[in-house]
Amino acid sequence: MIRGQQVCLFLLGLALVWADDCDVEAEPTSLLQAVKGSAGSAGSAAPYFKGTAKETKEHHMDVLKGPTGLFPYNVMTCQGEQTVSTKSMTSAKYDEVVNKVLELYNKLDSTCVATNCPRAEWSGCVLRIAGHDFMDYNPQTHTGGANGCIDLTDPDNGGLAECLYTGAEFGISIADAYEFFCTEVSLADFIVIAGQAIIEKTRQNVLDINPKAPSITLKDIFKWGRDTATTCPESHGSLPNPEESCGDVEKVFVKNMGLTWRRATALMGVHTLGRCRIENSGYDGWWSNVWNSQLFNNNYYIAIAAKGWVTQLAVNGNPKKNQWVLGDYEKNREAKRGHQMMLNTDLCLAFSNDNKGKVDLNAKTAVDYGCRCAWMGPLEAKDAWIRYNKGKFCGTKDIPDDFPRWTRQREICCDMHDPYGRHTDCGKPERPRGRAWGDVKSFMSSEAAWLQVFKEAWIISTSNGFEGKLKNLQ
C-alpha cells in the first residue's frame, strides 16, 4: 500500500490503468481513455505510456487493436457514453463543431517552408480521414461510406492516426475537438463536418490573397444522420492503389462510389493540400509547391498539366512504390519550394503511356512505351497557366516558339533532348489522352467550374449508404 493513497487496478483489454481513488465516478468509454488514464476533465489526462511520439503511437496501436483491426470509435476520448447516432443537429451546433476544429487549426505554427508546413500537412491529413472514410463504400453490400470508420492498421491509412487521435506529429488531433461533442454527435457526422471546416478555411486562405476568387460554402449542403460503425474490417484494402493507376480510380470512384469521371477528377483536387511521407505511404513529396499546399485552389490541375514529370522508380528502395517527380526547370527551386511529386492515379487523369490513350499512365511500365516524361504542349490550356500560374510553364516564362517539333520546349519540360519525342513523350503533348484530360483542362482553366463540380462530388461521396436517412440542419 502507498501511504495516504488508495490504488485501484483496472483491467480493460490489455490496458492496466492506475487511479488515485477507487471511487471513480465514470468508467472510461473507450480503450484509448483507459490507456491514457482515469477519467478527468476533458483533455486533462496525460498518456499512461511515456515515450517518444512514435513510440506512444505504436504502443497505442499494439494495446488498442482488436483481432480484426483498429477503428476510430475505440480510440476517441469521451467523458461519457460516445453516441453512434446523432439524435438532432441545429445550425448553431454545426457552427460549434466547425469552430472547435478551426481552434485547433489556428494553434498550428503558420511556418511554411520547403520541408515544414504544419497547417498544410494537418489540413491534408484531416481531409484524408474524411476521404478514406467514404472511399470504402461497397454498392453491392451497401456498407462502408462516411460511417466514421477506417482500419488504422491498414497501411493505406498510415499517418492518419496522428491527426485523428494521437496528436503525435503536431501536438493536436481532431479527437481534441470531438470530445466536446461525443455524447451527442456521431463520429461519422463529425468527420464530415471537420473535413468541410478545413475545406472552407483553406479556401478562405485563397480569398485572403484574392478577394475576387470564387468561394465555396458547404454548410448549405450538409445533412446529418450518419451512424458510426464501431468496426469495419471489410474496409481494409479497399482504397485505390496508386500502382494500379486509373484502373483503381475507376474501380473505387466511378464503379463503387458512383461518380462520373468529371466528379471523380474534381474530388481528386483535395490533393492540392498536404503531402506524402515515406514513413506513412511509401511515397515522398508535395503534390504542388509548398506554398500552394496550404490553399484549397486549382493548383493541383495546374501542377499536373503545366509542369514536366519524369519517373522515379522504387522510391526509397521499395520496388512497390513508384512515382513521378519534376523534370522541368522548377526542379531547380525545390530547395525553397519543396520536393514535388505526383502519383500514377493523379497523372493518369491527363496522360497515357501510349499515343492513343489505350494504356493508362504508369511509372513502372512507362519505359516500355517510350514514355519518360509526361507533359503537355504549351498551346494547350494556355490561358489557364497564364492566369493561374503567373505566366509560367514548366517553371519558366521562356516559351520557345518551336511547334511542332518542340525540341527546345521538351528540353525545358523534361531535361531531355529528343527532337520528335519518340523516346520521351508520354502520349502526344499536343493532344493528351488521359482518362479525364478534358476535365483536368476544364478545372485548371476555371476554379469556379472545379468548385461547383467538387461540391456535387462531395454530396454524393458523403451520402453513399445513407440514402433517405440524412436530415437538414434544424
Residue pairs with C-beta under 8 A, 6 or more apart in sequence:
1 7
5 20
6 20
6 21
6 22
7 18
7 19
7 20
8 18
8 19
8 21
8 22
8 24
9 16
9 17
9 18
10 16
10 17
10 19
10 27
10 34
12 28
12 31
12 34
13 31
13 34
13 63
13 64
14 63
15 31
15 34
15 35
15 48
15 63
15 64
17 28
17 34
17 35
17 37
17 38
17 48
18 37
18 38
18 48
19 37
19 38
20 38
24 38
24 39
25 39
26 39
26 79
26 80
27 39
28 34
28 38
28 39
29 78
29 79
29 80
29 81
29 82
30 73
30 74
30 75
30 76
30 77
30 78
30 82
31 63
31 64
31 74
31 75
32 60
32 64
32 74
32 75
32 76
32 77
32 165
33 39
33 45
33 77
33 78
35 47
35 48
35 49
35 59
35 60
35 63
35 64
36 45
36 46
36 47
36 48
36 77
37 45
37 46
37 47
37 48
38 45
39 45
39 79
41 79
42 77
42 79
42 179
42 180
43 77
43 176
43 179
45 77
47 56
49 55
49 56
49 59
49 60
49 63
50 56
51 59
53 166
53 168
53 169
54 168
56 166
56 168
57 161
57 162
57 166
57 168
60 75
60 161
60 166
61 70
61 152
61 153
61 161
64 70
64 74
64 75
65 152
65 153
66 74
66 231
68 231
68 233
69 151
69 152
69 153
69 154
69 231
69 232
69 233
69 236
70 151
70 152
70 153
71 149
71 150
71 151
71 152
71 229
71 230
71 231
71 232
72 148
72 149
72 150
72 152
72 164
72 165
72 187
72 191
73 82
73 84
73 148
73 149
73 187
73 228
73 229
73 230
73 231
74 230
75 152
75 161
75 164
75 165
75 175
76 82
76 165
76 175
76 178
76 179
76 182
76 187
77 165
77 175
77 179
77 182
78 178
78 179
78 182
78 183
79 179
79 182
80 182
80 183
81 183
82 182
82 183
82 187
83 182
83 183
83 184
83 185
83 186
83 228
84 186
84 187
84 227
84 228
84 230
85 186
85 225
85 227
85 228
86 184
86 185
86 186
86 189
86 224
86 225
86 226
87 184
88 474
89 185
89 189
89 224
89 471
89 473
89 474
90 473
90 474
91 219
91 473
91 474
93 181
93 184
93 185
94 193
94 219
94 222
94 473
96 180
96 181
97 177
97 181
97 185
97 190
97 193
97 194
97 197
98 193
98 196
98 197
98 200
98 219
100 177
100 180
100 181
101 126
101 174
101 177
101 193
101 194
101 197
101 198
102 197
102 201
103 177
104 172
104 173
104 174
104 176
104 177
105 119
105 122
105 123
105 197
105 198
105 201
107 172
108 118
108 119
108 122
108 170
108 172
109 118
109 119
109 170
110 118
110 119
111 117
111 118
112 119
112 120
112 290
112 291
112 294
113 290
113 336
114 290
114 334
114 335
114 336
114 337
114 338
114 339
115 338
117 290
117 293
117 294
117 338
118 170
119 294
120 273
120 274
120 275
120 286
120 290
120 293
120 294
121 169
121 170
121 274
121 275
122 163
122 169
122 170
122 172
123 198
123 201
123 202
123 273
123 274
123 294
124 270
124 273
124 274
124 275
124 293
125 159
125 160
125 162
125 163
125 274
126 163
126 174
126 194
126 195
126 198
127 195
127 198
127 199
127 270
127 273
127 274
128 160
128 270
128 274
129 150
129 160
129 163
129 164
129 174
129 191
129 194
129 195
130 146
130 191
130 192
130 194
130 195
130 462
131 195
131 267
131 270
131 461
132 150
132 156
132 157
132 160
132 239
133 145
133 146
133 147
133 148
133 149
133 150
133 188
133 191
134 144
134 145
134 146
134 257
134 461
134 462
134 464
135 238
135 239
135 240
135 252
135 253
135 256
135 257
135 461
136 144
136 145
136 150
136 232
136 234
136 235
136 238
136 239
137 143
137 144
137 145
137 256
137 257
137 464
137 465
138 144
138 234
138 238
138 256
139 255
139 256
139 258
139 464
141 234
142 465
143 232
143 234
143 465
144 232
144 234
144 235
144 238
144 464
144 465
145 462
145 463
145 464
145 465
145 466
146 188
146 191
146 192
146 226
146 461
146 462
146 463
146 464
146 465
146 466
147 188
147 226
147 227
147 228
147 229
147 232
147 465
148 186
148 187
148 188
148 189
148 190
148 191
148 226
148 228
148 229
149 188
149 228
149 229
149 230
149 231
149 232
149 235
150 157
150 160
150 232
150 235
151 157
151 232
151 233
151 235
151 236
152 160
152 161
152 164
153 236
154 235
154 236
154 237
154 239
155 281
156 237
156 239
156 281
158 279
158 280
158 281
159 169
159 277
159 279
159 280
159 281
161 168
162 168
162 169
162 170
162 173
163 169
163 170
163 172
163 173
163 174
164 173
164 174
164 175
165 173
165 174
165 175
166 173
167 173
167 175
167 176
174 190
174 191
174 194
177 194
178 185
178 187
178 190
181 190
185 224
186 226
186 227
186 228
187 228
188 226
188 227
188 228
188 229
189 224
189 225
189 226
192 222
192 226
192 462
193 222
196 218
196 219
196 222
196 458
198 273
199 216
199 218
199 270
199 296
200 216
200 217
200 218
202 273
202 294
202 295
202 296
203 215
203 216
203 295
203 296
203 297
203 451
204 215
205 294
205 295
205 296
206 213
206 295
206 296
206 297
207 213
207 215
209 295
213 297
213 447
214 447
214 448
214 451
216 296
216 451
216 454
216 455
218 455
218 458
219 473
221 455
221 458
221 459
222 473
223 463
223 470
223 471
223 472
223 473
224 470
224 471
224 473
225 466
225 469
225 470
225 471
226 462
226 466
226 469
226 470
238 252
239 252
240 248
240 249
240 251
240 252
240 253
240 345
241 248
242 248
242 283
242 323
242 343
242 344
242 345
243 320
243 321
243 322
243 344
243 362
243 364
244 344
244 345
245 344
245 345
245 348
245 360
245 361
245 362
246 344
246 345
246 348
246 349
246 360
246 361
246 434
246 435
247 360
248 345
249 264
249 268
249 345
249 348
249 349
249 435
250 435
253 259
253 263
253 264
253 267
254 260
254 261
254 264
257 264
257 460
257 461
257 464
258 460
258 464
259 267
259 457
259 460
259 461
261 435
261 436
261 439
262 436
262 439
262 442
262 453
263 453
263 456
263 457
263 460
264 436
264 457
265 349
265 436
265 439
265 440
265 443
266 439
266 443
266 450
266 453
266 454
266 456
266 457
267 454
267 457
267 458
267 461
268 300
268 345
268 346
268 349
269 298
269 300
269 301
269 443
269 450
269 454
271 287
271 300
271 346
272 287
272 288
272 292
272 293
272 295
272 296
272 297
272 298
272 299
272 300
273 293
273 294
273 295
273 296
274 286
274 287
274 293
275 285
275 286
275 287
275 293
275 338
276 283
276 284
276 285
276 287
276 341
276 343
277 283
277 284
278 284
278 315
278 316
281 321
282 315
282 316
282 318
282 320
282 321
283 315
283 321
283 323
283 341
283 343
284 315
284 316
284 323
284 339
284 341
285 323
285 325
285 338
285 339
285 340
285 341
286 293
286 338
286 339
286 340
286 341
287 293
287 300
287 303
287 340
287 341
287 342
287 346
288 299
288 300
288 302
288 303
288 340
289 330
289 337
289 338
289 340
290 337
290 338
291 337
292 299
292 303
293 338
297 388
297 447
298 388
298 443
298 444
298 446
298 447
298 450
299 388
299 389
300 346
301 384
301 440
301 443
301 444
301 450
302 384
302 385
302 388
302 389
302 444
303 340
303 342
304 342
304 346
304 347
304 349
304 350
304 440
304 444
305 350
305 376
305 380
305 381
305 384
305 385
305 432
305 440
305 441
305 444
306 376
306 381
306 384
306 385
306 389
306 392
306 393
306 394
306 444
307 326
307 328
307 330
307 340
307 375
307 394
307 395
307 413
308 326
308 327
308 328
308 373
308 374
308 375
308 394
308 412
308 413
308 414
308 415
309 324
309 325
309 326
309 327
309 342
309 347
309 373
309 374
309 375
310 324
310 325
310 326
310 327
310 372
310 373
310 374
310 414
310 415
311 322
311 323
311 324
311 325
311 363
311 366
311 367
311 372
312 322
312 323
312 324
312 325
312 341
312 363
313 319
313 322
313 363
313 364
314 321
314 322
315 321
315 322
315 323
322 344
322 362
322 363
322 364
323 341
323 342
323 343
323 344
323 363
324 341
324 342
324 343
324 344
324 346
324 347
324 363
324 374
325 331
325 339
325 340
325 341
326 334
326 340
326 395
327 373
327 375
327 413
327 414
327 415
327 416
328 375
328 394
328 395
328 396
328 412
328 413
328 414
328 415
329 394
329 395
329 396
329 412
330 337
330 340
330 394
330 395
331 395
331 415
332 395
333 395
334 340
344 360
344 361
344 362
344 363
347 361
347 374
347 434
348 360
348 361
348 362
348 434
348 435
349 434
349 435
349 436
349 437
349 439
349 440
350 374
350 376
350 432
350 434
350 436
350 437
350 440
351 361
351 374
351 376
351 426
351 427
351 432
351 433
351 434
351 437
352 358
352 359
352 360
352 361
352 426
352 427
352 432
352 433
352 434
353 359
353 360
353 361
353 362
353 365
353 366
353 368
353 369
353 371
353 426
353 427
354 369
354 371
354 427
354 433
355 427
355 428
355 433
356 433
357 427
357 433
357 434
357 435
359 365
359 369
360 435
361 371
361 374
361 426
361 427
361 434
366 372
366 426
369 426
370 422
370 423
370 424
370 425
371 424
371 425
371 426
371 427
372 414
372 416
372 423
372 424
372 426
373 410
373 413
373 414
373 416
373 424
373 425
373 426
374 426
374 427
375 394
375 410
375 413
375 414
375 425
375 426
375 429
376 429
376 430
376 432
377 403
377 406
377 409
377 429
377 430
378 385
378 393
378 394
378 399
378 409
379 403
379 430
380 429
380 430
380 432
380 441
381 441
381 444
381 445
383 445
384 441
384 444
384 445
385 391
385 392
385 393
385 444
387 445
388 444
388 447
391 397
393 399
393 413
394 409
394 412
394 413
395 412
396 412
398 412
399 409
400 406
400 408
400 409
400 412
402 408
402 409
403 430
404 430
405 419
405 420
406 421
406 429
407 417
407 418
407 419
410 416
410 417
410 418
410 421
410 424
410 425
410 429
411 417
414 424
416 424
418 424
418 425
421 429
427 433
427 434
434 440
442 449
442 450
443 449
443 450
443 453
463 470
